[in-house]
Amino acid sequence: MPVGSHFGEQQLEDDEAELGLTPVWVELTEAIQTCEEALEAQRAPRWGRRELWVLRELNRRAGPS
């Protein structure tokens, strides 16, 4: 689901725009899986490992659903 305009105008970093990134809402587990797959395929952006760590930490702190 696209992120709504009520959050303000999108301001991607240059490298994010070059990669064609578009913010969307996804479940935390889907975000983790997508990041893991990108890292395994060596197609993750330079910040991919940090992003994955943060996502896993958020998931850990959220506890069982």
PDB file with one MODEL, atoms N, CA, C and O in Angstrom:
MODEL        1
ATOM      1  N   MET A   1       0.848  -1.169   0.000  1.00  0.00           N
ATOM      2  CA  MET A   1       0.000   0.000   0.000  1.00  0.00           C
ATOM      3  C   MET A   1       0.899   1.240   0.000  1.00  0.00           C
ATOM      4  O   MET A   1       1.769   1.356   0.863  1.00  0.00           O
ATOM      5  N   PRO A   2       0.715   2.160  -0.936  1.00  0.00           N
ATOM      6  CA  PRO A   2       1.533   3.375  -0.972  1.00  0.00           C
ATOM      7  C   PRO A   2       1.359   4.205   0.292  1.00  0.00           C
ATOM      8  O   PRO A   2       0.286   4.222   0.895  1.00  0.00           O
ATOM      9  N   VAL A   3       2.400   4.876   0.675  1.00  0.00           N
ATOM     10  CA  VAL A   3       2.348   5.768   1.826  1.00  0.00           C
ATOM     11  C   VAL A   3       1.579   7.010   1.420  1.00  0.00           C
ATOM     12  O   VAL A   3       1.854   7.597   0.373  1.00  0.00           O
ATOM     13  N   GLY A   4       0.619   7.416   2.238  1.00  0.00           N
ATOM     14  CA  GLY A   4      -0.256   8.534   1.911  1.00  0.00           C
ATOM     15  C   GLY A   4       0.436   9.887   1.924  1.00  0.00           C
ATOM     16  O   GLY A   4       1.463  10.071   2.578  1.00  0.00           O
ATOM     17  N   SER A   5      -0.135  10.814   1.204  1.00  0.00           N
ATOM     18  CA  SER A   5       0.430  12.158   1.092  1.00  0.00           C
ATOM     19  C   SER A   5       0.309  12.939   2.395  1.00  0.00           C
ATOM     20  O   SER A   5       0.942  13.985   2.544  1.00  0.00           O
ATOM     21  N   HIS A   6      -0.491  12.450   3.341  1.00  0.00           N
ATOM     22  CA  HIS A   6      -0.655  13.176   4.597  1.00  0.00           C
ATOM     23  C   HIS A   6       0.624  13.179   5.441  1.00  0.00           C
ATOM     24  O   HIS A   6       0.681  13.851   6.470  1.00  0.00           O
ATOM     25  N   PHE A   7       1.648  12.434   5.012  1.00  0.00           N
ATOM     26  CA  PHE A   7       2.927  12.436   5.709  1.00  0.00           C
ATOM     27  C   PHE A   7       3.850  13.517   5.165  1.00  0.00           C
ATOM     28  O   PHE A   7       4.967  13.675   5.659  1.00  0.00           O
ATOM     29  N   GLY A   8       3.419  14.245   4.183  1.00  0.00           N
ATOM     30  CA  GLY A   8       4.236  15.294   3.599  1.00  0.00           C
ATOM     31  C   GLY A   8       4.867  14.845   2.298  1.00  0.00           C
ATOM     32  O   GLY A   8       4.715  13.699   1.873  1.00  0.00           O
ATOM     33  N   GLU A   9       5.571  15.762   1.682  1.00  0.00           N
ATOM     34  CA  GLU A   9       6.196  15.481   0.404  1.00  0.00           C
ATOM     35  C   GLU A   9       7.390  14.551   0.583  1.00  0.00           C
ATOM     36  O   GLU A   9       8.174  14.694   1.521  1.00  0.00           O
ATOM     37  N   GLN A  10       7.508  13.614  -0.319  1.00  0.00           N
ATOM     38  CA  GLN A  10       8.608  12.652  -0.287  1.00  0.00           C
ATOM     39  C   GLN A  10       9.933  13.359  -0.544  1.00  0.00           C
ATOM     40  O   GLN A  10      10.028  14.191  -1.446  1.00  0.00           O
ATOM     41  N   GLN A  11      10.948  13.036   0.238  1.00  0.00           N
ATOM     42  CA  GLN A  11      12.269  13.638   0.084  1.00  0.00           C
ATOM     43  C   GLN A  11      13.319  12.525   0.124  1.00  0.00           C
ATOM     44  O   GLN A  11      14.011  12.350   1.127  1.00  0.00           O
ATOM     45  N   LEU A  12      13.428  11.785  -0.963  1.00  0.00           N
ATOM     46  CA  LEU A  12      14.400  10.704  -1.037  1.00  0.00           C
ATOM     47  C   LEU A  12      15.810  11.255  -1.138  1.00  0.00           C
ATOM     48  O   LEU A  12      16.039  12.322  -1.707  1.00  0.00           O
ATOM     49  N   GLU A  13      16.755  10.505  -0.575  1.00  0.00           N
ATOM     50  CA  GLU A  13      18.172  10.813  -0.777  1.00  0.00           C
ATOM     51  C   GLU A  13      18.496  10.526  -2.240  1.00  0.00           C
ATOM     52  O   GLU A  13      17.762   9.793  -2.903  1.00  0.00           O
ATOM     53  N   ASP A  14      19.583  11.094  -2.748  1.00  0.00           N
ATOM     54  CA  ASP A  14      19.953  10.895  -4.148  1.00  0.00           C
ATOM     55  C   ASP A  14      20.088   9.423  -4.509  1.00  0.00           C
ATOM     56  O   ASP A  14      19.582   8.983  -5.541  1.00  0.00           O
ATOM     57  N   ASP A  15      20.785   8.648  -3.641  1.00  0.00           N
ATOM     58  CA  ASP A  15      20.974   7.237  -3.965  1.00  0.00           C
ATOM     59  C   ASP A  15      19.668   6.452  -3.896  1.00  0.00           C
ATOM     60  O   ASP A  15      19.506   5.474  -4.626  1.00  0.00           O
ATOM     61  N   GLU A  16      18.735   6.855  -3.035  1.00  0.00           N
ATOM     62  CA  GLU A  16      17.425   6.208  -2.976  1.00  0.00           C
ATOM     63  C   GLU A  16      16.650   6.468  -4.267  1.00  0.00           C
ATOM     64  O   GLU A  16      16.024   5.564  -4.821  1.00  0.00           O
ATOM     65  N   ALA A  17      16.700   7.714  -4.736  1.00  0.00           N
ATOM     66  CA  ALA A  17      16.010   8.065  -5.976  1.00  0.00           C
ATOM     67  C   ALA A  17      16.626   7.331  -7.168  1.00  0.00           C
ATOM     68  O   ALA A  17      15.904   6.873  -8.054  1.00  0.00           O
ATOM     69  N   GLU A  18      17.961   7.219  -7.195  1.00  0.00           N
ATOM     70  CA  GLU A  18      18.632   6.505  -8.282  1.00  0.00           C
ATOM     71  C   GLU A  18      18.226   5.033  -8.322  1.00  0.00           C
ATOM     72  O   GLU A  18      18.155   4.434  -9.395  1.00  0.00           O
ATOM     73  N   LEU A  19      17.960   4.452  -7.147  1.00  0.00           N
ATOM     74  CA  LEU A  19      17.535   3.057  -7.082  1.00  0.00           C
ATOM     75  C   LEU A  19      16.045   2.895  -7.404  1.00  0.00           C
ATOM     76  O   LEU A  19      15.555   1.772  -7.529  1.00  0.00           O
ATOM     77  N   GLY A  20      15.331   4.006  -7.537  1.00  0.00           N
ATOM     78  CA  GLY A  20      13.903   3.952  -7.851  1.00  0.00           C
ATOM     79  C   GLY A  20      13.041   3.509  -6.681  1.00  0.00           C
ATOM     80  O   GLY A  20      11.976   2.924  -6.878  1.00  0.00           O
ATOM     81  N   LEU A  21      13.496   3.785  -5.461  1.00  0.00           N
ATOM     82  CA  LEU A  21      12.740   3.372  -4.278  1.00  0.00           C
ATOM     83  C   LEU A  21      11.464   4.185  -4.133  1.00  0.00           C
ATOM     84  O   LEU A  21      11.428   5.381  -4.421  1.00  0.00           O
ATOM     85  N   THR A  22      10.422   3.509  -3.681  1.00  0.00           N
ATOM     86  CA  THR A  22       9.134   4.139  -3.418  1.00  0.00           C
ATOM     87  C   THR A  22       8.634   3.631  -2.068  1.00  0.00           C
ATOM     88  O   THR A  22       8.535   2.419  -1.879  1.00  0.00           O
ATOM     89  N   PRO A  23       8.318   4.515  -1.126  1.00  0.00           N
ATOM     90  CA  PRO A  23       7.859   4.050   0.181  1.00  0.00           C
ATOM     91  C   PRO A  23       6.473   3.412   0.093  1.00  0.00           C
ATOM     92  O   PRO A  23       5.559   3.956  -0.527  1.00  0.00           O
ATOM     93  N   VAL A  24       6.341   2.260   0.719  1.00  0.00           N
ATOM     94  CA  VAL A  24       5.064   1.549   0.818  1.00  0.00           C
ATOM     95  C   VAL A  24       4.956   0.938   2.206  1.00  0.00           C
ATOM     96  O   VAL A  24       5.969   0.678   2.855  1.00  0.00           O
ATOM     97  N   TRP A  25       3.712   0.706   2.666  1.00  0.00           N
ATOM     98  CA  TRP A  25       3.482   0.036   3.943  1.00  0.00           C
ATOM     99  C   TRP A  25       3.504  -1.471   3.720  1.00  0.00           C
ATOM    100  O   TRP A  25       2.815  -1.980   2.835  1.00  0.00           O
ATOM    101  N   VAL A  26       4.289  -2.183   4.513  1.00  0.00           N
ATOM    102  CA  VAL A  26       4.310  -3.641   4.487  1.00  0.00           C
ATOM    103  C   VAL A  26       4.392  -4.146   5.927  1.00  0.00           C
ATOM    104  O   VAL A  26       4.768  -3.407   6.837  1.00  0.00           O
ATOM    105  N   GLU A  27       4.037  -5.404   6.117  1.00  0.00           N
ATOM    106  CA  GLU A  27       4.190  -6.025   7.429  1.00  0.00           C
ATOM    107  C   GLU A  27       5.680  -6.109   7.753  1.00  0.00           C
ATOM    108  O   GLU A  27       6.508  -6.216   6.849  1.00  0.00           O
ATOM    109  N   LEU A  28       6.018  -6.063   9.027  1.00  0.00           N
ATOM    110  CA  LEU A  28       7.405  -6.113   9.456  1.00  0.00           C
ATOM    111  C   LEU A  28       8.098  -7.378   8.959  1.00  0.00           C
ATOM    112  O   LEU A  28       9.240  -7.321   8.503  1.00  0.00           O
ATOM    113  N   THR A  29       7.421  -8.509   9.044  1.00  0.00           N
ATOM    114  CA  THR A  29       8.038  -9.766   8.595  1.00  0.00           C
ATOM    115  C   THR A  29       8.310  -9.750   7.091  1.00  0.00           C
ATOM    116  O   THR A  29       9.298 -10.327   6.636  1.00  0.00           O
ATOM    117  N   GLU A  30       7.448  -9.098   6.321  1.00  0.00           N
ATOM    118  CA  GLU A  30       7.670  -8.985   4.872  1.00  0.00           C
ATOM    119  C   GLU A  30       8.884  -8.094   4.590  1.00  0.00           C
ATOM    120  O   GLU A  30       9.671  -8.380   3.689  1.00  0.00           O
ATOM    121  N   ALA A  31       9.029  -7.024   5.356  1.00  0.00           N
ATOM    122  CA  ALA A  31      10.176  -6.136   5.181  1.00  0.00           C
ATOM    123  C   ALA A  31      11.478  -6.876   5.497  1.00  0.00           C
ATOM    124  O   ALA A  31      12.476  -6.710   4.795  1.00  0.00           O
ATOM    125  N   ILE A  32      11.465  -7.686   6.545  1.00  0.00           N
ATOM    126  CA  ILE A  32      12.645  -8.470   6.908  1.00  0.00           C
ATOM    127  C   ILE A  32      12.982  -9.449   5.789  1.00  0.00           C
ATOM    128  O   ILE A  32      14.138  -9.555   5.377  1.00  0.00           O
ATOM    129  N   GLN A  33      11.983 -10.156   5.304  1.00  0.00           N
ATOM    130  CA  GLN A  33      12.204 -11.138   4.242  1.00  0.00           C
ATOM    131  C   GLN A  33      12.744 -10.472   2.977  1.00  0.00           C
ATOM    132  O   GLN A  33      13.676 -10.987   2.360  1.00  0.00           O
ATOM    133  N   THR A  34      12.181  -9.355   2.592  1.00  0.00           N
ATOM    134  CA  THR A  34      12.628  -8.638   1.400  1.00  0.00           C
ATOM    135  C   THR A  34      14.078  -8.188   1.548  1.00  0.00           C
ATOM    136  O   THR A  34      14.869  -8.296   0.611  1.00  0.00           O
ATOM    137  N   CYS A  35      14.416  -7.689   2.718  1.00  0.00           N
ATOM    138  CA  CYS A  35      15.786  -7.229   2.970  1.00  0.00           C
ATOM    139  C   CYS A  35      16.755  -8.415   2.951  1.00  0.00           C
ATOM    140  O   CYS A  35      17.840  -8.317   2.378  1.00  0.00           O
ATOM    141  N   GLU A  36      16.373  -9.527   3.570  1.00  0.00           N
ATOM    142  CA  GLU A  36      17.221 -10.725   3.557  1.00  0.00           C
ATOM    143  C   GLU A  36      17.465 -11.207   2.132  1.00  0.00           C
ATOM    144  O   GLU A  36      18.592 -11.538   1.765  1.00  0.00           O
ATOM    145  N   GLU A  37      16.406 -11.244   1.336  1.00  0.00           N
ATOM    146  CA  GLU A  37      16.529 -11.700  -0.054  1.00  0.00           C
ATOM    147  C   GLU A  37      17.438 -10.784  -0.865  1.00  0.00           C
ATOM    148  O   GLU A  37      18.243 -11.254  -1.669  1.00  0.00           O
ATOM    149  N   ALA A  38      17.310  -9.486  -0.655  1.00  0.00           N
ATOM    150  CA  ALA A  38      18.155  -8.529  -1.382  1.00  0.00           C
ATOM    151  C   ALA A  38      19.622  -8.702  -0.991  1.00  0.00           C
ATOM    152  O   ALA A  38      20.504  -8.634  -1.847  1.00  0.00           O
ATOM    153  N   LEU A  39      19.885  -8.924   0.293  1.00  0.00           N
ATOM    154  CA  LEU A  39      21.263  -9.131   0.738  1.00  0.00           C
ATOM    155  C   LEU A  39      21.830 -10.433   0.181  1.00  0.00           C
ATOM    156  O   LEU A  39      22.975 -10.466  -0.271  1.00  0.00           O
ATOM    157  N   GLU A  40      21.045 -11.497   0.208  1.00  0.00           N
ATOM    158  CA  GLU A  40      21.496 -12.789  -0.315  1.00  0.00           C
ATOM    159  C   GLU A  40      21.800 -12.707  -1.817  1.00  0.00           C
ATOM    160  O   GLU A  40      22.744 -13.335  -2.295  1.00  0.00           O
ATOM    161  N   ALA A  41      21.010 -11.944  -2.546  1.00  0.00           N
ATOM    162  CA  ALA A  41      21.188 -11.801  -3.996  1.00  0.00           C
ATOM    163  C   ALA A  41      22.220 -10.723  -4.344  1.00  0.00           C
ATOM    164  O   ALA A  41      22.481 -10.454  -5.516  1.00  0.00           O
ATOM    165  N   GLN A  42      22.796 -10.115  -3.314  1.00  0.00           N
ATOM    166  CA  GLN A  42      23.783  -9.043  -3.482  1.00  0.00           C
ATOM    167  C   GLN A  42      23.240  -7.882  -4.316  1.00  0.00           C
ATOM    168  O   GLN A  42      23.943  -7.308  -5.147  1.00  0.00           O
ATOM    169  N   ARG A  43      21.979  -7.557  -4.073  1.00  0.00           N
ATOM    170  CA  ARG A  43      21.365  -6.421  -4.753  1.00  0.00           C
ATOM    171  C   ARG A  43      20.805  -5.408  -3.752  1.00  0.00           C
ATOM    172  O   ARG A  43      19.979  -4.562  -4.095  1.00  0.00           O
ATOM    173  N   ALA A  44      21.273  -5.515  -2.515  1.00  0.00           N
ATOM    174  CA  ALA A  44      20.818  -4.594  -1.469  1.00  0.00           C
ATOM    175  C   ALA A  44      21.609  -3.293  -1.543  1.00  0.00           C
ATOM    176  O   ALA A  44      22.780  -3.306  -1.922  1.00  0.00           O
ATOM    177  N   PRO A  45      20.990  -2.177  -1.189  1.00  0.00           N
ATOM    178  CA  PRO A  45      21.738  -0.919  -1.128  1.00  0.00           C
ATOM    179  C   PRO A  45      22.795  -0.994  -0.024  1.00  0.00           C
ATOM    180  O   PRO A  45      22.787  -1.919   0.789  1.00  0.00           O
ATOM    181  N   ARG A  46      23.681  -0.038  -0.003  1.00  0.00           N
ATOM    182  CA  ARG A  46      24.804  -0.058   0.942  1.00  0.00           C
ATOM    183  C   ARG A  46      24.345  -0.087   2.400  1.00  0.00           C
ATOM    184  O   ARG A  46      25.094  -0.533   3.270  1.00  0.00           O
ATOM    185  N   TRP A  47      23.147   0.375   2.676  1.00  0.00           N
ATOM    186  CA  TRP A  47      22.636   0.413   4.045  1.00  0.00           C
ATOM    187  C   TRP A  47      21.793  -0.835   4.388  1.00  0.00           C
ATOM    188  O   TRP A  47      21.158  -0.875   5.442  1.00  0.00           O
ATOM    189  N   GLY A  48      21.784  -1.823   3.530  1.00  0.00           N
ATOM    190  CA  GLY A  48      20.930  -3.000   3.702  1.00  0.00           C
ATOM    191  C   GLY A  48      21.160  -3.775   4.980  1.00  0.00           C
ATOM    192  O   GLY A  48      20.198  -4.179   5.634  1.00  0.00           O
ATOM    193  N   ARG A  49      22.415  -3.993   5.353  1.00  0.00           N
ATOM    194  CA  ARG A  49      22.687  -4.760   6.584  1.00  0.00           C
ATOM    195  C   ARG A  49      22.194  -4.016   7.822  1.00  0.00           C
ATOM    196  O   ARG A  49      21.628  -4.624   8.731  1.00  0.00           O
ATOM    197  N   ARG A  50      22.408  -2.705   7.857  1.00  0.00           N
ATOM    198  CA  ARG A  50      21.918  -1.901   8.989  1.00  0.00           C
ATOM    199  C   ARG A  50      20.395  -1.946   9.042  1.00  0.00           C
ATOM    200  O   ARG A  50      19.805  -2.097  10.111  1.00  0.00           O
ATOM    201  N   GLU A  51      19.768  -1.814   7.878  1.00  0.00           N
ATOM    202  CA  GLU A  51      18.305  -1.839   7.799  1.00  0.00           C
ATOM    203  C   GLU A  51      17.754  -3.162   8.332  1.00  0.00           C
ATOM    204  O   GLU A  51      16.783  -3.186   9.089  1.00  0.00           O
ATOM    205  N   LEU A  52      18.392  -4.258   7.924  1.00  0.00           N
ATOM    206  CA  LEU A  52      17.958  -5.578   8.375  1.00  0.00           C
ATOM    207  C   LEU A  52      18.111  -5.707   9.884  1.00  0.00           C
ATOM    208  O   LEU A  52      17.230  -6.255  10.546  1.00  0.00           O
ATOM    209  N   TRP A  53      19.206  -5.215  10.436  1.00  0.00           N
ATOM    210  CA  TRP A  53      19.410  -5.279  11.885  1.00  0.00           C
ATOM    211  C   TRP A  53      18.290  -4.538  12.611  1.00  0.00           C
ATOM    212  O   TRP A  53      17.727  -5.044  13.581  1.00  0.00           O
ATOM    213  N   VAL A  54      17.971  -3.333  12.132  1.00  0.00           N
ATOM    214  CA  VAL A  54      16.917  -2.527  12.761  1.00  0.00           C
ATOM    215  C   VAL A  54      15.565  -3.239  12.672  1.00  0.00           C
ATOM    216  O   VAL A  54      14.822  -3.292  13.652  1.00  0.00           O
ATOM    217  N   LEU A  55      15.250  -3.781  11.502  1.00  0.00           N
ATOM    218  CA  LEU A  55      13.976  -4.486  11.329  1.00  0.00           C
ATOM    219  C   LEU A  55      13.879  -5.689  12.269  1.00  0.00           C
ATOM    220  O   LEU A  55      12.841  -5.910  12.892  1.00  0.00           O
ATOM    221  N   ARG A  56      14.945  -6.454  12.367  1.00  0.00           N
ATOM    222  CA  ARG A  56      14.949  -7.615  13.272  1.00  0.00           C
ATOM    223  C   ARG A  56      14.809  -7.180  14.725  1.00  0.00           C
ATOM    224  O   ARG A  56      14.114  -7.828  15.507  1.00  0.00           O
ATOM    225  N   GLU A  57      15.467  -6.086  15.084  1.00  0.00           N
ATOM    226  CA  GLU A  57      15.374  -5.575  16.458  1.00  0.00           C
ATOM    227  C   GLU A  57      13.948  -5.109  16.766  1.00  0.00           C
ATOM    228  O   GLU A  57      13.425  -5.387  17.845  1.00  0.00           O
ATOM    229  N   LEU A  58      13.329  -4.413  15.840  1.00  0.00           N
ATOM    230  CA  LEU A  58      11.932  -3.999  16.033  1.00  0.00           C
ATOM    231  C   LEU A  58      11.022  -5.216  16.195  1.00  0.00           C
ATOM    232  O   LEU A  58      10.121  -5.222  17.034  1.00  0.00           O
ATOM    233  N   ASN A  59      11.265  -6.234  15.391  1.00  0.00           N
ATOM    234  CA  ASN A  59      10.471  -7.453  15.458  1.00  0.00           C
ATOM    235  C   ASN A  59      10.671  -8.148  16.813  1.00  0.00           C
ATOM    236  O   ASN A  59       9.714  -8.630  17.419  1.00  0.00           O
ATOM    237  N   ARG A  60      11.908  -8.191  17.272  1.00  0.00           N
ATOM    238  CA  ARG A  60      12.211  -8.806  18.566  1.00  0.00           C
ATOM    239  C   ARG A  60      11.512  -8.065  19.697  1.00  0.00           C
ATOM    240  O   ARG A  60      10.925  -8.678  20.588  1.00  0.00           O
ATOM    241  N   ARG A  61      11.582  -6.746  19.650  1.00  0.00           N
ATOM    242  CA  ARG A  61      10.968  -5.937  20.713  1.00  0.00           C
ATOM    243  C   ARG A  61       9.446  -5.985  20.673  1.00  0.00           C
ATOM    244  O   ARG A  61       8.790  -5.822  21.702  1.00  0.00           O
ATOM    245  N   ALA A  62       8.886  -6.206  19.496  1.00  0.00           N
ATOM    246  CA  ALA A  62       7.422  -6.288  19.380  1.00  0.00           C
ATOM    247  C   ALA A  62       6.898  -7.562  20.028  1.00  0.00           C
ATOM    248  O   ALA A  62       5.743  -7.618  20.451  1.00  0.00           O
ATOM    249  N   GLY A  63       7.744  -8.582  20.105  1.00  0.00           N
ATOM    250  CA  GLY A  63       7.333  -9.842  20.708  1.00  0.00           C
ATOM    251  C   GLY A  63       6.408 -10.632  19.812  1.00  0.00           C
ATOM    252  O   GLY A  63       6.138 -10.232  18.679  1.00  0.00           O
ATOM    253  N   PRO A  64       5.918 -11.761  20.319  1.00  0.00           N
ATOM    254  CA  PRO A  64       5.040 -12.602  19.510  1.00  0.00           C
ATOM    255  C   PRO A  64       3.748 -11.870  19.157  1.00  0.00           C
ATOM    256  O   PRO A  64       3.211 -11.100  19.953  1.00  0.00           O
ATOM    257  N   SER A  65       3.265 -12.130  17.947  1.00  0.00           N
ATOM    258  CA  SER A  65       2.015 -11.471  17.533  1.00  0.00           C
ATOM    259  C   SER A  65       0.843 -12.392  17.685  1.00  0.00           C
ATOM    260  O   SER A  65      -0.287 -12.008  17.385  1.00  0.00           O
TER     261      SER A  65
ENDMDL
END
